Amino acid sequence: MNLSNWISRQAGFTPNKPAIRFDGEEVSYAGLTTRIAAAARVLHREMGVSAGDRVAHLGLNSPDMLVLLFACARIGAIFTPMNWRLAPPEHAFILGHSGASVLIADREFTEHVANIGTIVQDMALASIGPAPPGWQDWNLMIAGAQGEAPDEGCYDDPVLLVYTSGTTGRPKGALLTQSNLFWNAINSIHMHDMTSNDHVLTTIPLFHVGGMNIQTLPCLHVGGMVTLHARFDPAETLEAIARERPSLTVLVPAQMNALMRLPDWETADLSSLRFVTSGSMIVPVPLIGRFHERGLSVVQIYGSTETAPVVVYQTLSDAQRKPGSTGRAGLHSELRLVDDSGNDVPPGTKGEILIRGPQVMREYWGDPAATAAALQGGWYHSGDVGHQDDEGWLYVDERKKDVIISGGENIYPAELEAILAECEAITESTVIARPDDQWGEVPVAVIVLREDGAMDRKAVLALFEGRVAHYKHPRDVLFMDALPRNAMGKILKFRLREILAKGAPT
């Protein structure tokens, strides 16, 4: 048994039921089963993919991403979806670090791939759409696929390698098994009280575990229907809710804010939604209240890439009663809050959030030291800080101290600080978060110039062009004579955040 059996078994019961709706077209469970088998044949027979090999994908949300995941599950291979917003050097690192042997990309990203560098020269390349020179046409290959498809994957096999920005400046690849995704789906189904009658609208990227695993895969597991949007557009999302009548969707806070800014927000028909699921960062209670005012409950989830991510969550019955809480340990999860000595803390006391359960990742790919540090004693050490009330409900007080969560995307200052450190005109630098009404928070560079250094704001911001994805770029620069430090020389970022809170820079 492997994950692809979710689809083929559902096809046995309801072959003509729509599984995926995308761009005006529907794919039935029978049609999806056929396409998965064809993709497995192509990957194995024509592109040389075997068990354990990595298959990378670069593109927007589409049924092809789900087909590739399930095809890899059949083979026992590992699907590696890449964030299309990243810059070529970032993609080059992921392809090299993962050792991917195949790259399948949307036609519109093939020019971008040409800028990635020599790492792609020895890879099998396929374009979803008319193929440029040096590429194969994925759709033609699927249409011409013949013969038996491998079906040797099992639940113990790793299947999903998702790269998350690392605290040291380099991304880390969280390796999730088919079993991880199965138990994650069971938690999600319990969280959402999900059935085959549900219709999920997915607008957040499938290259995130949130887009792939909070609702999309669980909905296919129970035989429901998923409507995919290639990317999030506020107006299109609001129109789709009224027109397509989904029962469930995931919206991160930045998306919630974007919807509320639309002129049609107050009158839009949201009646088909049973509730909205949100997470990825601390969701402001006033934001939740705005949705509740529209008669739409917001159900929160806590998790991370490393936890697949569904581990702590609310259910609808408590969403209104416990606004601001991320819920209780899930049906198949364990939760602890510990102090610096590893001792459990009492209710009301802050502690580091530890998670254990069958959905927690197997390892960080190629990084045994980071794996050992994260999975001490069989528990995933999140680095996040929270407290529980007397009923065991979790409230997240601080996400990882060095992470900036902007519009649902994780930005680690170390990655940006490494770029600033290369500039000879800068003697000291750091990057901190500034609250932002639209994105939740945005990065700001704080720098000290050398005595002979001559740089303005524009010159500092130009350092990041072509190096990292645009969403990671600092939005502002704060020039200082010296960075505040403690007696041990550590930069006091909280002092810098206080300065920004007072309005500098503007």
N, C-alpha and C positions, 0 to 999 in steps of 0.2 A: 504493500500500500504506500502511496505517496500523495502529495497535495493535488496532483492532477486528477485523482480519483474523485475529489469533491465535484468536479465539473462533469466527468463522465457518468458518475452515479446519478447526479441530478438529471442529466440528459436521459437516463433510463426511465426516470419517473415522469419528467415533463420536458420532452425533447423540443417542443416548439415554443416553450416559454422564453421571453426575452431575458437574456442574462446581462447584456451590456447595451446601453443606448449611447451613441456618440455621433455628433455632427449630423444629426438627422437620420441616422441609420441604426438598425437594431441587429444584434447578433444573438441568436438563440443558444440555449444550452447545447443543443446538438451541433450547431454550427461552430460554437466555441470549442467543443471537444474535437471536432475535425481539424480545426486550425491549430490547436495545440499539438495534435499528433503530427501534422505536417511540419510544424516548426521544429519538433523534436527530431524528425527525420532529416531535415535540412541541416540543423546544427550538428548532428552526429555523422551523417553520411557525407555531406558536402563541405562542411567547415571543420571537421575533425574534432568535435567536442566530445570529451569523454567524462566519466564521473570525476568530480573534483575540479574540473576546469572552470575558469571564470569567463563569463559572457557579459561584456559591458554594454550599456545602452546610454545614448545621449539623445534626449528629445523631450517634447512636451507630453503631457498625459495623453494616452491613447490606448485602445484595446490591445495594441501590439505589446505594450509593456506587460500587461497581465498574461498574454499568451506566452511571452518569453519566460516569465517567472514559472508558470506551470510546465512549460516545455523543459526548462532546466530541472524542475523537480522530477520529471519522468526519467531524465538521463542520470540524475544524481549530480548534476553540475551546479554551479553557483552563479546566480544572477547578481550583477553589480550595476545598479542604476546610478547614473552620475547627475549631479545638480547642474542643469543647463545654464545656470546663472554664473558659474565659475569662469575664471579666466583660463586661457590655454595652459599656462604653467601649472595651475592647480589640477587641471585634467591630466596633464602629463604625469604628475606625481601619482595620482590615483591609478592610472593605467599601469605605471611601472611598479608601484607598490603591490598592487593586486596580482600582477602577472597575467592580466587578461590576455587571452589569445584571440578573442573575437570582439569586434566593436560593431554594433548595429546602431545607426543614427538616422534621425529624421533628415530628409533631403536638405532642409534649410540649415542644418548644422554641419554639412559636409565641408563647407568652406572654413568653418571654425576649426574642424579637425585638421585641416591642412596646416594650420598655425600651431598645432600642438607640438610638432617636432618629430624627431626620428623614431620615437617610441612606437609610432603607429605603422612604421614601414614593414615590420614583420608580422603584422596582425591581419587576420582575415576581416575585410571591411564589407559591410552591406548597408545599402541605403534604403530607407523606407520611402519609396518614391523613385522617380527616374534617376538612374545611377550615373554619376559623373565618371570620367576615366579613372580606372584603378579600383572601382567599387563594383560590387554585385548588386542587382536589383532584388531586394528582399521579397517583394510581392510576387515577382515572377518566379523566384525560387520556390516560394510556398505553393503557388499555383501548379508548378510542375513536379512537386514532391511525389515520389512513388515508393512503394515497398513498405516493409514493416517499420514501425517506430519503436525505438528502445523504450522500455518501461521497467527499468531496473532500480529506480530510485526508491528510497525508503525514508521513514520518519526520522531516522538517526542521522541522515545526511545533512550537511550544511547546505543552505539553498539561497540565502540572501546576505550579501556583503554590502553594508551601508556605511559610507564614510561620513564621519562627523568631525567638525573642527576640533583640533586638539589643544589642550591647555599649553602645550609647549610650542605651538605655532604650526605644527604639521598635523594634517588630518589623521584620525585613527579609524580603522575599519572594524566595525562591530559585526561579528559573524553570527548569524542566526540560523538555527537548524529548522528543518521542516516541522519537527516536534514543537519548537518554540512558537512557530506561527500557528500551529494547531491549538495549543493551550491559550495563546493570546486570543484566538478567535472565540474560544469557549468563554473566556472572561468577558469579551466584548458582547457576545450574545446575551450573557446574563445582565451586563450593564444596561444594554439598550432594550432588553426584553424583545429581542429581534426574532422575527419569523419570516417565512417565505413570502408573506404578504407585504414586507417592507420594501421600500424603494429609496435607495440611497443616492443623494447627489454629492459627487466628489469634485471639489474645485481646488483643493490644496494638492501640491505636487506628489505624485506617486513615488518620486525618488526619496521622499521622507517616509519613515515608518508611520508617521501620523496619517498621511494620505493613503498609504498602502494598507495599513493594518488596523486602524481604529474602527473603520466601518466597511471599507471596500471588500477585502477578502472575507471578513465574517459574513457579510451579506451574501456573497457567492456560496459560502459554506452552507447557509440555510436555504439556498435556492431562491433568494430574492432577486431584485433587479437593481443594477447600478447605472446611473447616468453620469458619464464622465464629461467634464469640461477640460479642454486642452490646457487652459490656464484661467486663473481667477480674474473675472471682470465684474465689478460691483453691479452695474446695470443689468448685465446678462444674467447674473446670479439671481437677482430679485425677480426678473422676468421669468426665469426658468422655474422658480419656486411656485409662481402663480400658474404658469402654463403646464409644466410637467407634473406637478403635484407630488413631489417627493415627501416621504414621511420622516426622513432623517438626513441630517447633514452635519459636517464638522466645520466650524468657523473659528479661526484663531482671533484674538482680540483686534488685530489690525484689520481683519476682514469685517468684523462686527462694526468697528468704527466707520469703515468705508461705506457699508450699507446704510448706516444711520445718517450719513451726510447726504444721501440721495434725496432729491425733492419728493420722490414717491414713497419714501420709507413709511410715513405715518398712515398711508392709505393702501399699501401693498397687501395683497391677499397672501397671508402666511398660514392659512388655516389647515393646510395639508400636513404641516410639520407637527410631529408629536412633541418634539423638543429639539434644541440645538446642543451639540456637544462642543465643548471648548477646553483649551489647555495650552500647552507649549510654554507658557509663562504664567506668572501670577496674574489672574484675571481680575481687573478692578471691580469691586463690588458695585460702584455706581454704573458701570457698563452693564453688568448683569441686570441691575435694576431697570435700565432702559428697555431691555428685552422683555423683562417681566411685565412692564407697563403695557407692552403690546400683546400681552397674554401668551407669551412664548417663553417657556422655562429654559434655563441654561443649565445643563448638567456637566459638571467638571470632571476632568480626568488628570491624573498625575502619572508620569512615566518618562522614559527617555529612549533614545535609540537602542541603548543596551538592554532595555527591558521589553522591547518589541512593539508597542510601549505600554499595553493596558495592564496595569498592576494595582493602582489605587483609583477608585472612582465613586461618584455618586450614582444613585438611581433616581428616577423621576420622582419617586415618593418623597424624597428628602431634599430635592433641589431648591424648593422654595423655603424650606425650614432651615437649611444650612448654607445660605449664600456665602461665598468666600471660601468654603471648605472644598478640598479636592476629593473628599470622600473617605471611605474605609478601605482596608485591604480587600482586594478582589476575591472572587470565589476560589481561585487557585493561586493566591499570592500570600506571602507573609511580609509583615512590616515591623520594623523596629526603629526606635529613635534612641541614639546613644550619645554619651558625652565623649570628651577627648580621650578618656581611658577605656572606651568601649563598653561602659556600663549603661544599662537601660535607664532612661530618665522618666520621671513620673509625669502624669497629665499636667499640661500647662507649662512644662519646662521645655525649652528649645533643645534640640539634639540633631545630629546628622541622621538623614533618612537612609536606612538600609532596607534592601529588598531581597527576598528569596522566593523562588518559584520556578516552575518548569518552562516559563517563557523568557527567562533571563539568558542572555547571549552565552555562547560557548566560550568565546575568547575575542580579544583584539587581534586581528590578522597580523601575523608576523611580529608580534610585540609581546613576548612572554612576560617581560617586566611590568608593563602596563596592565596586563591581564591579572597577574598576581596581586598587584596593588588594588585593582578594582574589585576583585572577587575574593577578598580575604575571608577565610573561615566559611566559605560557601555562600556568603552574603555579598550582594552588589552594593558597594559603598558609593552613593550618589554624589557626595560632596554638597548636597543641598541641605538646608536647615529648615526644620519645621517643628510644630508642636501638635499634640493631640488634646482634645477636650476630654471630659469625663466619660463620654460615650465612645471614645476611640476614633473620632473624626479628625482627619489630618488637615492642618492648615500649613501651607508652605510659606515660610517667612522670608527666605532668601534662596534664590536659585544659585547655582555655582558662582562663587564670588567673582571669578574672573571672566564670566561669560556675559556678553551683551546680547539680549534677545530683541531683535529688531524685526517687526513684522512677521514673527514666527521663525525667523532664521537665527541660528546661533552664530555669534561673532566672537572669536577669542582674541583679546587684546594682544597676546603674545605674537600672533601672526603679523599684526600690523606694526607692533613695536620692533620686530626684526627688520622690517623695511626701513623704519625711521633710523635704526641703529647703523644702517649702511651709509647714511648721509654724513659726510665729513663736516658739514656746516653745523650739525646738531651735536651738542655735547651730552644732553640728557633728554629723555623722552619717555612718555607713557601714553596709554590710551584708556579712557574711562567712558562710562555711559552717561548720557544726559537724557532726562525724561523728555518724551516727545508725544504730543497729542495724537498724531497720526500713526506712528510706528511703535509706540510703547516706550522705546528708548533708541538712541542713535549714538554711534561712537564719536568721540571728540579727541583729537590729538593734543597733548600737552607737551610743549617742547621748551628746551633751554638752548639758545644758540651759543656757539663759540663766540669769543670776543670779536673775531674777525669774520664771523658768519653773517651773511646777508641773504635772508629769505623772507618772503612775505607769505600770507595765507595761501595764495594761489600756487606758489612754488612748492609749499609743503604738500598740498593736496595732489599736485601733479606726480609726486613720488609713487603713488599707488596705481597710476594708470597702466593698464596692461599686466599688472602683477597679481592682483586679486579681483574677485568679482566686485562689481560696482556697489552692490548693496553693503559690502563691507567697508567701503571708503569712509573715512571720517567726514562728518558733515561740517566740522568747524575746527579751528586751531586756537589754542590758548597759549600765548607766549608768556613765559615767566623768567624771572632772574635765577630762580633755583626751585627744585622740586622739594616739597615738604617730606622729611624722612624722620623715622624714629631713631632711637639710640643705636639700633643694630644696622642702620642704613637702609631699612625697607621704606619704599615710597608709601606715604600715607594717602591712599586713594580716597579714603572717606573725606579727607580735608579738601581734596580737589573737587569731589562731588559737591561739597558744601559751597565752594566758590562758584561752581557752575549753577547751583540752585539759586544763587543771588543775582544771576543774570549775566555772567561773563563767560565766554563771549556771547554776543547776541546774533 
